[in-house]
Each structure stands twice: as C-alpha cells, then as structure tokens.
Amino acid sequence: MALTEFNTMRNSKFLLTFFFLIWLSASACAQNQNQTPAPKTTASPDAADELRAKNIADPNKFALVISGAGGEEEYIKKFDVWANDLRSALVSRLGFAVENVTTLTEKNEQAKATAVEVRKAFTMLKSNCKPDHIVFIFFIGHGSAEGSVAKFNLLGPDIGAAEFGTLIKSLPAKRVVVVNMSSSSGDFIKSLTAPGHVTITATRSGQENNATHFPEYFIAALKGDGKKWEADADQNQRLSVLEAFEYANKLTEKFFKEQNRLQTEHAMLDDNGDGKGSEKIELGDGSLAKNTYFDSMLYQLAGGDAELQKLFADRIKLETDVEVLKARKAEMKPEDYENELEKLLLQMAELNEKIKARQK
C-alpha cells in the first residue's frame, strides 16, 4: 500500500490492525524462516555468509572484555580460554573492529585485569565512543557479595558494582549491553540499570556464589558453528542479545539436569530500567534486548552508504519502541495504546519507503 493511501485512511481501525499484522509478519524479527522482511533488513543464509566472510568491521560499536582473577590454575586457564574465544567471536564473526575491542586478562602482560587497567579502559571508551555508538561490556570470572556490596574479583583490589555503575553510566553511548557472567553477579543489576541499557547476569543474586557455567554457553552462542548461530531462534541470520541470553539459559539448565545436580545459577536480564531483572521475558524485560544485536548485518548490508545505515538504525529504534509499547499495553487506556501504536506505524511506513527508495 502506498504511503499516500495509508495517510488518507489512517483513521481506519481496520487498516491499523491490518497494517500491524503485516508489519509483525514482515518484520526483520520475523519468528520463522518462511517469512520475508520488507523492506530488506536481513540477508539470505548464503548472502549472510558472504558478508561475514568479507569481515567488514563496524566502527560504531565497542567491546570491553574483563577476565578477572581465577584464583586456582583450573580457573585461570578456563577464564583465559573463554576470554580469547569471546574476543575471536567478536572480531571474526560479529563485525567488531579489532581496535575497538579491549581485553583485560590475568595472563595478558600488556593489559592485566587490575582495577587500574579497568579504569584506564573506561577512560579510553569514554573518549572514543559517541552517543549513537553501542558498547558491549563482558565480565568473565569470580564475584563476591557481602551484605549489599557486590564486587567483581580482579588482580589486586576489586571493584564493586556501585563503581562499575558509575563508570558505565558515564559513557556517552546511549545503548550499552553489560554481560556479567561471574558468580554472585545478580546484585550488579541494581547498580547498572539505566534507560537504554541491557544488563545480563549469570546469577539472580549475590548468594549464588558457585563458579558459573553460563559463560561457556553464552560464548558458544556468539561463536556459532562457523556458518550460522544455533542461537538464532528466528532464523533471520542475525544474533540478538535476547537470543544469546535465552540460548545460554537453556543450555545451563540442561547441564544441571543432565548432571542430576541442583541448579546453583539462574541468569537474569534487565532492560526496562526497573533494576529488578527477569529470568523469563514475559516478566517484563526483553523488549530492548530483542532488538539489540551483536552482529553488524545492517551495517554490512548498507555497503558503506551512511544514509542507509542511519535508516536501518532508525528502523531498529522504531521496532524497539513498538516492543516497549506492547509491553505497556495492559497499563494503558485502549485508545491511548491505539493512538501511540498508530503514530509508530505511520513513522515505520514512512521509513520503509525511504529504505526501499535508497535500496533501488
């Protein structure tokens, strides 16, 4: 339907419902592989492989990997492997520019995982990233919690959740994803929560203090099998933060069941700014994580066209706004919900036409 026709009939409730259903089925976040996004914001499996093979680095995202003190040789080795695997996945599979990925580890002589180096890394991030960039921060290691004070174990003095919250919230980037995969990480959510931020923790509280298995499965979600991501639940050739979280959650639960052991870790996700976190997305979180991606498929599809890149980014923002609105539906008056939804869908229609025109 042409935009002019849509504007003429914009007050039709039937049309609103019709367009909403069409948008849901055609969205880049379609829920099965038989649906086709319109306009094109994903790639076919072969095209996606070709794009990734070109290894086009996206300068608009940054990553900081902090692999803390292992304590015992077993964990020192394990954390080092995980940190290297994670860095490799970010650079070789997910389109991160090498110079935009900082890794602090126990074994890295040039960049040790100390409080001093962590603060330096955040200073660099603060000077390099911009509001429209996205920053990913990963914690691998052990954590601790005494009373209301949660900390991440580093070489030498540790840094607590409150200071990490200050460091992270000082970044200019409006979109920040924090994945704290350490033990006792659940208490970090209260300090890190903020609008536009996604926070994932391997545990639901500071009392879950056993060494975690969640990191192994979360990093596996990012690595994939070399051609595809098993965690890509909607088969759109992209990997969202929510998909990686749910994949790692599922495999962590499976591990404990197969080992016939009591599950000692329960991962949480917070992305609605309430500082509570949820194990399941139906509990109020997940809208932002669903539309935040580790990969850079849209940047690569744009082929260096800055205007098209911006249009794709604007589309993701609108999709996120719709998801957030849907989550608020129960607390809104029906007419207010419909008016807000109509406004967003009109913006989506205009944006879709711009994307189609630019792609010709």
N, C-alpha and C positions, 0 to 999 in steps of 0.2 A: 504494500500500500504506500503511495507517495506521501511525503510529508504534508503537502498542502491538503490532501484529502483527510489526513489524520487530524490536522488542526481544525478543519471545518467541522468534523464530527466529534471533537474532543470531549463534549459533554455527555456522550452516549455511554451509559454504564455497560451496555453490551460490548461496545468497542473496547472499553477499558479492560474488561475481563478477557476478551478475545486476544487483545494485544499482550496482556500479561502472560497468558498461556503460551502464546507464540514465543515471547521472549524467554520464558523458562525453558522451553524445549530447544530453542536455538542458541541459548547462552553458551559462552565458551566454557562454562562449568557444567555442561550437559552431563546427565547421570548415566548415559550408556553410549557405547561406541557407535551405535547406529544413527545418533543424532548429529546433525551438521551445523556448526556455529555459523551465524550470519550477522554481520559480515565476518570474514575470515580472521580469527584471532588465535587459531591453533594451526598445527601442521599435521599432515598425514604421517603415519609412522616412518615411512621412507624419507619424507622430506625433513622430519624432525631429526632423524639420524644424520642426514646430510648437513643440516645446520649445526648440529653439535660437533660433527667431525671437523668443521671449519674452525671450531674453537674461537668464535667471535667473543671477545671479552667485553663485558658490560661495565662501563666506568661509573655507573650510577649506584653501585652497591658495594658495601664494605663488609668485612668479616674480621672478628677478633676471636681467636681460639685460645682459651686459657686452660692448660692441662696442669693441675696442681700437684702438690706433694703426694707421692704414692705411699711413703712410709715403709712398706715392705717391697722386696725386689719383684715379687709377683705383680704387684700393682704398678710399680714404676714402669715395668715393661709393657703391661697391658695399656696403661694410660698413654704411653708414647706411641704404641701401635694405633690406638684409636685416634689420637691427635693427627698423626700422619695420614691415616685413611680419610679422615674428615677433610683435611686440607686438600688432599688429592681429589676428592669428590667435588669440592667447591670449585677448584680450578679447571679440572679436566672434564667434568660432567655438567656443571651448573653455571658456567659462564662468568665466574668471578675472575677479575684481573689479578694476576699474580701479585702485583704491587699493592693491591687493596686488601690482601689477606695477611693478617699478622698472627703469628703463632708463638705463644709462650709456653715452654715445657720445662720439665725438670732436667732433661738431657741436653737442651739447646744452650750451648755455651754463650752464644751471642744474645739470646733472648730468654733468660731464665724466668720462671714463673714466680717472681717475687713481687711484693707489694710495690716496690719502687718501679719495676718494669711495667706493672699493670697500670699504674697512674700515668706513666710516660705514654703508654699505648693509647689511653683515653685522651690525653692531651693532643696526640697526633690525630686521632679520629676527629676530635672537636674542630681542629683547624682544617681538616681535609674534606669532611662531608658537608653537604648543603641540605636545606630543608626538604628538597624534593628527592633526596637520596634515601636509600634504605640501608640500615645497619643490622647485621646479624652478630650476636654475641653468644659464644658457646662455652660452657663450663664442663670440664671433664675432671673427675677426681673425688675427693672426700670432702664432706662438710660436717659441721657440728652445730649444735644448738644447746644453749644453756639459758633456761628461762625464756625470755622473749628475744634473746640475742642469737641470731643465726650468723654463721661465718662460713667462708669457703677457705679450705686449707691450702696455703701457699708455702713456698720455701721461706722459712723465717716467719715474721709476723703475718698473721692472717688479716683479711679484710672482711668486714661484716656486711650484712645485707643493706644496712642503712647507708653506708658509704657507697656501695655499688649503686644503690638507687640514686644517690646524688650525682655520681659520675655519669650514669646512663641518661638521666633526665637533663643533664647539661648539654647533651649532644644536639646540634641543630636539626638533625634529621627528624621529620615528623613521624616516620614509620620505623620502629625498632622491634626486632624479634630477639628475645633472650631465651636460650635453651640451657637451663641449669640441670645437668644430668648427674649431679653429685648426690651423695647421701645427705639426709637432713635438709634437702633443698626446698621443701614445701613452704617453709616460713619466709622465703625470699619474696613470695608473691606480694605480700602486703607492702613491701618497700619498693618494688619495681613497677607496680601497676600505674598506668597513666593512659590517657586517651591516645589512640594510635599505636599503642604498644601491645605486642603479643608476648606473654610470658609462659613458658613451659617449665615445669619442674618434674624431676623423676619421682619425687615423693609428695605425699599430701600434707606432711607435717615434719617438724624437726625431730619428732620422735622416731620416725622411720630412718634409723641410722646405720643400717647394714649397707655394705658395698652394693652398688646398684648394677642391675643387668640391662636396664633401659638404654644406656648409651650404645651398647652393641647393636641393638635393633634399630635405634634411631639413625645411627650412621649407616647401617645397611640399607635403610630406606633411601638415603641420599645417594648411595653408591649405585644401586640398581645392579643389573647383571651385565652392564656394558652397552646394551642397546635400549633397554626400557627399564622403567621403575615398576617393580611389583606393587609398590605403594600407591601407584597412580590409579586410584579406585574408579574414577570416572572416565579413564582411558582417553583423556584429551591431550596426551603427550606432554603434560606439564605436571609439576610436583608442588602441591600446595603445602603450607605449614600444617594445616589440619590433617591432610592425608598422611604426612610423615608421623605426626603425633598418634593418630589412630592406628597406623600400622605397627609402630613400636609398642603401643599399649597392648595390642592384640597378641603380639609375639611374646611380650613379657609375661602376660597372663598364661599363655600356653606353656612357657618354660616352667613356671611353678607347678602347673597342673601335671605336666609330664614327669616332673621330679617328685611328685606327690609331697610337695612342701607347702607350708603356709606362706602365702604371698606377703612379702615384707616391704613391698614398694607399690605405690599407686600413683601414677603420674597425673599431673593436674595441668590445666590450661586456663589462662585468664586473658581475655582480650576485650572485655567490655568496661574495664576501668573500675570495677567494684572491689578489686583486691581480694576476692574470695577464691576464684578458681573452680573448675569443674572437671570431673572425670569423664563425663559424657556431654556432648554438645547440646543435648536437649535441656540441659540445666541452665542455660542462659549464655554460655560462651560459644565461640566458634565462628561467628559471622566474619570477623576480620581475618582470622587465620585461614578461612576457606578461600579468601580472595587475595592472599599474600603468598607469593611463590618464591621458591628457592631458585628456580631456573630463570633464564632470560629469553625465553622463546619469543616474546613480543618484541623485545629489542632486536633480536636476530631477524625476525620476520620483517621488521621495518627497514632492514638493509641500509642503515645509516641515515634514513630520512628522519630528521629531527622532529618535523611536524607530525609525521605518522606515529613516531614513538610517543609523543605527547598525547595524541588522540587515543592510543591504546591505553596509556596510563590513566587518562580521564575516564575511559570506559570501565577499567577495573575499579576506580573510585566509585563510580555510579553503581556498579554491581554490589560493591560493599555497602553502600548507602541503602540499597534495596534490602539486602540481607538484614541489616540493622533494623530497618523499619519493620520487616516481617517479624523480627524477634520482639518488637514492642507492640504488636497488634493487639494483644489481649488487654493491654492497659490503656488503649486509646479509644476514643469515640469512633464508631464506624465511619462517620462522614469525614472526620479528620484523617483517618487512615487512608480512605479512598482519595482524598484530595492530595495528600502527600505522595501517595503512590502514583497518581496521575501526573504530578509535577515531575517526578523522577523519570517516568516512562516517556514523557514528552522530551525531556533532555536526552534520554537514551536514543529516541528516534532521530533527533537532530544529529547526534554524534555518529550514529550508524551511517547516515547519509554522507557525512563528511569523510568517514573512513572509507566507504565504498568509492567515493569520488577520488580520494587520494590513491587508492589501490589500482585504479584503472590505468 
